[in-house]
């Protein structure tokens, strides 16, 4: 089980200085690069993160959403 949040939003209001949550799109990317299938569509997660960023009116902390696509390895 992995706990993550789109764009890394959220966090614990009771923990002073809490940095927020791990970004779903970053976790899906990391697991995919490790060969672990998640059943989630990374491109759609990135698009949803961009939409959410616009709604929030600020840049979200997810790294994958701000980086160019990594080349796919051909077997």
N, C-alpha and C positions, 0 to 999 in steps of 0.2 A: 504494500500500500504506500502510495506517495501522496503527500498533501502539498498542493500548490494552488496559486491563484492567478487568474488571467492578469497579465501586466504587473504582477507582484503587489497588487492592491491588498490592503488590509494590514493586519498586525495586531498586536496586543495593546489595548489602551492602558493596561495595568503595568506594563514593563517600560520604565523610563528609557528613552533612547532606542526603543525597538525599531529595527530597520524595515519591517514589513515582511511579506511572505515571499517565498521562492516563486518565480514566474513560471506559469504552466508551460509557456512556449519554450523557455530555456530548458526545462526538465524534459519535455518531449524531444527536443533537439538532442540533448545529451544522451538520452536513452536510445534514440534512433542511431546515433553515431556508434553506440556500444553494441548495436545489433539486437536491441530489445524492442520488439514491436509493442506499440501502445494502442493501436487502433484509432489514434487521433490524427487529424489532418493538420500538419504543421503550418501550411500556407494559410489555412482558414483561421488558425489560432493567431497568426501574425496579423491577418486582416482584422480580426476582432479586437486585438490589442490596439491597433491603429485607430479603429473606430472609438474604442473606449478612451484612448488618449485625447481624442477630439472632444468627447463628452466631458471629460474631467478638466480639459483646458490646460493640460500640462503633459510633459514628456514622462512616460512611465519607465521604471527602471529595467525592464527586460532588455537583455543584450541582443538576443537573436533578432528581435524586431528592428534593430537599428543597423544590423550588419548585412552585407551582401550575401546572397545565397552561397552556401558552400558547395563546391562541385560534387556531383554524385560519382561514387566509385563504380566503375563497370567491372563485373565479374568475368 
